[in-house]
Amino acid sequence: MTGLPANWTLSASAFNLTPEMLRAERTAPDLALTLVERGLASAIEVELGQLWRGYPAATPDEARSLRDRLDAVGGRVSIVGLSIDEWDGHRRRDDDERLAFLEPQLRTSAALGAHGVRLPLGQAGELLERTLPLLEELDLVLYEEAQGHQTPPAMPAAYARITEIDSPRIRLLLDISMLMPALPVTYLDELSRGGIDPALVALLTDHWREPETHGAVLDYLRSGRVPGPVHTLYMNLLVRFGRSGIADVASVLPLLGGVHLKFWDLDDADGRIARPIRDLGEALRRTDYVGTLCSEWGGQEWLDDDPWDTTRRHLDLARETLTDRPTRDDADLQEARTR
């Protein structure tokens, strides 16, 4: 490797600051701005539902204000996380109503100056084709995000729809949580403290990618033995944590326009964080990838670490892994991986 390709951009997600947003000592836009002000990244991702209380209504004036503030410090919004509320409180929305729910979010995202917007893989369904005129009008790309267990064999129709539409306005975003060689050390510790059977924790620790482990996770859940305080955390095993390798997603990499470098903690003593970054990076170089690689921290669910320091150290590790141009000496890098 000869350095980070010019058409790759390391970025940071304002989602990483969710605990600070919940404290509400500063506004969500002010906090998002700190990612640029503190020099973590010049491109940031934001979640529209976190930014303004007017969500999902269009808030173009507030969006333009944040765009101007970011521009003043050398920053910009890359991708905006959107959502579709499938229910209106009484019944499921039809596609006309779903599009009406989505349109103001698209207009706010355009006012933010975003390049793209993001929805979960498969959620839009047939609405994807109907968004194309709006995406053209607003000069936006819609990314469908695949994560965790959402591999091509698991959701073939959703991947096929992107291929069939065959538009540069509809692309795939891959969350690296699909490619976890092992579970986060701190997560396993949390399950142990929460009362999960030590035998299951040992299986999760040593045999995460084995098929029988998935069966054991399901059996334990069905047994009713998951303690209430860690039940939500336990469900990550079935939703957010994937067990695939790069070969399992190779066929869809040409569809890719965005990457989430999802991480949970920074314990990388055995390469469990760096390995999937390196594998994906090598594969992306072969596909002439153009887009962002965004640091997204999921471990805030059980960790109380400083989100700015955590994000900075993760971006350092990612940059070091993706390039052959060290940003720090080896001792500092190892500290970032194990601290």
C-alpha positions as CSV (number, residue, x, y, z in Angstrom):
1,M,0.0,0.0,0.0
2,T,1.2,3.5,-0.7
3,G,-0.9,5.7,1.5
4,L,-4.6,6.5,1.8
5,P,-6.1,7.0,-1.7
6,A,-7.0,10.5,-2.6
7,N,-10.6,9.6,-3.2
8,W,-11.0,8.1,0.3
9,T,-12.1,10.4,3.2
10,L,-11.8,9.4,6.8
11,S,-14.8,10.9,8.7
12,A,-16.4,10.9,12.1
13,S,-20.0,10.4,13.2
14,A,-21.8,12.7,15.5
15,F,-23.5,9.6,16.7
16,N,-20.4,9.0,18.8
17,L,-21.4,12.0,20.9
18,T,-24.8,10.6,21.8
19,P,-24.2,10.4,25.6
20,E,-23.2,14.1,25.5
21,M,-26.4,14.9,23.5
22,L,-28.5,13.1,26.1
23,R,-26.9,15.2,28.8
24,A,-28.1,18.3,26.9
25,E,-25.5,20.6,28.4
26,R,-24.9,21.8,24.8
27,T,-27.1,21.6,21.8
28,A,-26.7,18.7,19.3
29,P,-25.5,21.0,16.5
30,D,-22.9,22.6,18.8
31,L,-21.7,19.1,19.7
32,A,-21.5,17.9,16.1
33,L,-19.4,21.0,15.3
34,T,-16.8,20.0,17.9
35,L,-15.7,17.0,15.8
36,V,-14.3,19.6,13.3
37,E,-13.3,22.3,15.9
38,R,-11.2,19.8,17.8
39,G,-9.5,18.5,14.6
40,L,-10.9,15.0,14.6
41,A,-12.3,15.2,11.1
42,S,-13.3,17.6,8.4
43,A,-16.2,15.5,7.2
44,I,-18.8,14.4,9.6
45,E,-22.0,12.2,9.6
46,V,-25.0,13.4,11.5
47,E,-28.3,11.8,12.5
48,L,-31.2,14.1,11.6
49,G,-33.3,12.8,14.4
50,Q,-30.7,14.0,16.9
51,L,-30.1,17.5,15.6
52,W,-33.4,19.4,15.9
53,R,-36.7,19.0,17.7
54,G,-38.6,19.8,14.5
55,Y,-37.7,16.4,13.1
56,P,-39.0,15.0,10.7
57,A,-40.3,18.3,9.4
58,A,-38.0,20.2,7.1
59,T,-35.7,22.6,8.9
60,P,-33.8,24.3,6.1
61,D,-32.9,27.5,8.0
62,E,-31.3,25.6,10.9
63,A,-29.6,23.3,8.4
64,R,-28.1,26.1,6.5
65,S,-26.9,27.7,9.7
66,L,-25.1,24.5,10.7
67,R,-23.7,24.2,7.2
68,D,-22.3,27.8,7.4
69,R,-20.8,27.2,10.9
70,L,-19.1,24.0,9.6
71,D,-17.8,25.8,6.6
72,A,-16.3,28.5,8.8
73,V,-14.1,25.9,10.5
74,G,-13.3,23.9,7.4
75,G,-15.9,21.2,7.9
76,R,-18.8,19.7,6.0
77,V,-21.5,17.1,6.4
78,S,-20.9,13.9,4.3
79,I,-23.9,11.6,5.0
80,V,-27.1,12.2,7.0
81,G,-28.9,9.4,8.8
82,L,-32.6,9.4,8.1
83,S,-35.5,7.1,9.1
84,I,-39.0,6.2,8.0
85,D,-41.6,5.8,10.7
86,E,-43.7,3.0,9.4
87,W,-46.7,3.7,11.6
88,D,-48.7,6.9,12.0
89,G,-49.9,5.9,15.5
90,H,-52.9,3.9,14.2
91,R,-52.0,2.0,11.1
92,R,-49.1,1.3,8.8
93,R,-48.2,4.1,6.3
94,D,-48.7,3.4,2.6
95,D,-45.9,4.3,0.2
96,D,-47.3,7.7,-0.6
97,E,-47.3,8.5,3.2
98,R,-43.8,7.0,3.6
99,L,-42.5,9.2,0.8
100,A,-44.1,12.2,2.4
101,F,-42.4,11.4,5.7
102,L,-39.1,11.1,3.9
103,E,-39.2,14.1,1.6
104,P,-38.7,16.9,4.3
105,Q,-35.7,15.0,5.6
106,L,-34.2,14.9,2.2
107,R,-34.7,18.6,1.8
108,T,-33.1,19.3,5.2
109,S,-30.2,17.1,4.2
110,A,-29.7,19.0,1.0
111,A,-29.7,22.3,3.0
112,L,-27.0,20.9,5.2
113,G,-24.9,20.5,2.1
114,A,-24.7,16.7,2.5
115,H,-23.5,14.5,-0.3
116,G,-25.8,11.6,0.7
117,V,-28.4,10.3,3.1
118,R,-28.7,6.9,4.7
119,L,-31.5,4.4,5.4
120,P,-31.3,0.8,6.7
121,L,-30.9,-1.8,4.0
122,G,-34.3,-2.9,2.7
123,Q,-36.4,-0.5,4.7
124,A,-37.4,1.7,1.7
125,G,-38.3,-1.2,-0.5
126,E,-40.2,-0.1,-3.6
127,L,-39.9,3.5,-2.4
128,L,-36.3,3.5,-3.7
129,E,-37.3,4.0,-7.3
130,R,-39.8,6.7,-6.3
131,T,-37.1,8.7,-4.5
132,L,-34.9,9.1,-7.7
133,P,-36.5,12.3,-9.0
134,L,-36.1,13.9,-5.6
135,L,-32.5,12.7,-5.3
136,E,-31.8,14.1,-8.7
137,E,-33.4,17.5,-7.8
138,L,-31.5,17.7,-4.6
139,D,-28.2,16.3,-5.8
140,L,-28.2,13.6,-3.2
141,V,-27.1,9.9,-3.1
142,L,-29.3,7.5,-1.0
143,Y,-27.2,4.8,0.7
144,E,-28.8,1.7,2.0
145,E,-26.8,0.5,5.1
146,A,-26.0,-3.1,5.6
147,Q,-24.7,-4.2,9.1
148,G,-24.4,-7.1,11.5
149,H,-26.0,-10.2,10.0
150,Q,-27.4,-8.5,6.8
151,T,-25.2,-10.4,4.4
152,P,-26.1,-10.9,0.7
153,P,-27.3,-14.4,1.4
154,A,-29.5,-13.2,4.3
155,M,-31.1,-10.4,2.3
156,P,-30.7,-11.2,-1.4
157,A,-33.7,-9.2,-2.6
158,A,-32.5,-6.0,-1.0
159,Y,-29.1,-6.2,-2.6
160,A,-30.6,-7.2,-6.0
161,R,-32.9,-4.1,-5.9
162,I,-29.9,-1.8,-5.8
163,T,-28.3,-3.6,-8.7
164,E,-31.5,-3.5,-10.7
165,I,-32.1,0.2,-10.2
166,D,-28.5,0.7,-11.5
167,S,-28.3,4.4,-10.6
168,P,-25.5,6.3,-9.1
169,R,-28.1,7.9,-6.8
170,I,-28.8,4.6,-5.0
171,R,-25.7,2.9,-3.5
172,L,-24.7,0.6,-0.7
173,L,-23.1,1.5,2.6
174,L,-21.4,-1.3,4.4
175,D,-21.0,-1.3,8.2
176,I,-17.8,-3.2,9.2
177,S,-19.8,-4.7,12.1
178,M,-20.6,-7.4,9.5
179,L,-16.9,-8.5,9.6
180,M,-16.2,-9.0,13.2
181,P,-13.6,-11.8,13.8
182,A,-14.2,-11.7,17.6
183,L,-16.5,-9.9,20.0
184,P,-15.4,-6.8,21.9
185,V,-13.5,-7.6,25.1
186,T,-15.4,-5.0,27.1
187,Y,-18.7,-6.4,25.9
188,L,-17.8,-9.9,27.0
189,D,-16.8,-8.5,30.3
190,E,-20.2,-6.8,30.6
191,L,-22.1,-10.0,29.8
192,S,-20.1,-11.8,32.5
193,R,-20.9,-9.1,35.1
194,G,-24.5,-9.2,34.0
195,G,-24.9,-12.9,35.0
196,I,-24.6,-14.7,31.6
197,D,-23.6,-18.3,32.0
198,P,-19.7,-18.5,32.0
199,A,-19.9,-21.5,29.6
200,L,-21.7,-19.3,27.0
201,V,-19.4,-16.4,27.6
202,A,-16.4,-18.8,26.9
203,L,-18.1,-20.0,23.7
204,L,-18.6,-16.4,22.6
205,T,-15.0,-15.5,23.4
206,D,-13.3,-18.4,21.6
207,H,-15.7,-19.5,18.9
208,W,-17.7,-16.4,17.8
209,R,-17.8,-17.2,14.1
210,E,-18.7,-20.9,14.5
211,P,-22.2,-21.8,13.4
212,E,-23.0,-23.7,16.6
213,T,-22.3,-20.5,18.6
214,H,-25.3,-18.8,16.9
215,G,-27.5,-21.7,17.8
216,A,-26.3,-21.5,21.4
217,V,-27.1,-17.8,21.5
218,L,-30.7,-18.5,20.3
219,D,-31.2,-21.4,22.7
220,Y,-30.0,-19.4,25.7
221,L,-32.4,-16.5,24.7
222,R,-35.3,-18.9,24.3
223,S,-34.6,-20.5,27.7
224,G,-35.5,-17.2,29.4
225,R,-32.2,-17.2,31.3
226,V,-30.9,-13.8,30.0
227,P,-31.0,-11.4,33.0
228,G,-33.2,-8.4,32.5
229,P,-30.4,-5.8,33.0
230,V,-28.4,-7.2,30.1
231,H,-31.2,-8.3,27.8
232,T,-30.9,-5.4,25.4
233,L,-27.2,-5.8,25.4
234,Y,-27.5,-9.5,24.7
235,M,-29.6,-8.8,21.6
236,N,-26.6,-7.3,19.9
237,L,-25.5,-10.9,19.3
238,L,-28.4,-11.3,17.0
239,V,-28.6,-7.9,15.4
240,R,-25.5,-5.7,15.5
241,F,-22.6,-8.1,15.7
242,G,-21.8,-10.0,12.4
243,R,-19.6,-13.0,11.9
244,S,-18.8,-12.8,8.2
245,G,-15.5,-12.5,6.4
246,I,-14.6,-10.2,3.5
247,A,-15.2,-13.0,1.0
248,D,-18.8,-13.1,2.1
249,V,-19.4,-9.5,0.9
250,A,-17.0,-9.4,-2.1
251,S,-19.8,-9.7,-4.7
252,V,-21.5,-6.5,-3.5
253,L,-18.4,-4.2,-3.0
254,P,-18.8,-2.6,-6.5
255,L,-22.1,-1.2,-5.2
256,L,-20.4,0.5,-2.3
257,G,-20.4,4.2,-1.8
258,G,-19.9,4.5,1.9
259,V,-18.3,2.6,4.8
260,H,-18.9,2.7,8.6
261,L,-15.8,1.7,10.5
262,K,-18.0,0.6,13.4
263,F,-16.0,-0.1,16.6
264,W,-17.0,-0.9,20.2
265,D,-13.9,-0.5,22.3
266,L,-10.2,0.0,21.5
267,D,-8.9,-3.3,22.8
268,D,-7.1,-4.5,19.6
269,A,-4.3,-6.6,21.1
270,D,-5.1,-9.5,18.8
271,G,-6.2,-7.3,15.8
272,R,-9.9,-7.8,16.2
273,I,-10.4,-4.1,15.3
274,A,-7.7,-3.6,12.8
275,R,-8.1,-6.9,10.9
276,P,-11.5,-6.2,9.3
277,I,-10.4,-2.6,8.5
278,R,-7.3,-4.0,6.7
279,D,-9.2,-6.7,4.9
280,L,-11.9,-4.2,3.7
281,G,-9.3,-1.6,2.8
282,E,-7.4,-4.1,0.6
283,A,-10.6,-5.2,-1.1
284,L,-11.7,-1.6,-1.7
285,R,-8.4,-0.7,-3.4
286,R,-9.2,-3.4,-6.0
287,T,-12.7,-1.9,-6.7
288,D,-11.5,1.7,-7.1
289,Y,-13.7,2.8,-4.2
290,V,-14.6,6.4,-3.9
291,G,-16.3,7.6,-0.7
292,T,-16.0,8.1,3.1
293,L,-14.8,5.7,5.8
294,C,-16.6,6.9,8.9
295,S,-15.6,6.2,12.5
296,E,-18.8,5.2,14.4
297,W,-18.6,4.2,18.0
298,G,-21.2,1.6,19.2
299,G,-19.6,0.9,22.6
300,Q,-21.2,3.9,24.3
301,E,-24.1,1.5,25.1
302,W,-22.0,0.1,27.9
303,L,-18.9,2.3,28.2
304,D,-18.5,5.7,29.7
305,D,-15.3,6.8,27.9
306,D,-14.6,10.2,26.6
307,P,-16.2,10.2,23.1
308,W,-13.8,12.7,21.5
309,D,-10.7,10.9,22.8
310,T,-12.1,7.5,21.8
311,T,-13.0,8.8,18.3
312,R,-9.6,10.4,17.8
313,R,-7.8,7.2,18.8
314,H,-9.9,5.1,16.6
315,L,-9.3,7.3,13.6
316,D,-5.6,7.1,14.3
317,L,-5.7,3.4,14.4
318,A,-7.8,3.2,11.2
319,R,-5.5,5.6,9.4
320,E,-2.5,3.5,10.5
321,T,-4.2,0.3,9.4
322,L,-5.2,1.7,6.0
323,T,-1.9,3.2,5.0
324,D,1.8,2.6,5.3
325,R,2.5,6.1,6.5
326,P,2.7,6.0,10.3
327,T,1.1,8.9,12.1
328,R,2.6,7.9,15.4
329,D,5.3,5.5,16.6
330,D,4.6,1.9,17.2
331,A,4.5,2.2,21.0
332,D,1.8,4.9,20.8
333,L,-0.2,2.8,18.3
334,Q,-0.1,-0.3,20.6
335,E,-1.3,1.9,23.4
336,A,-4.3,3.0,21.4
337,R,-5.1,-0.6,20.6
338,T,-5.0,-1.9,24.1
339,R,-5.9,1.1,26.3
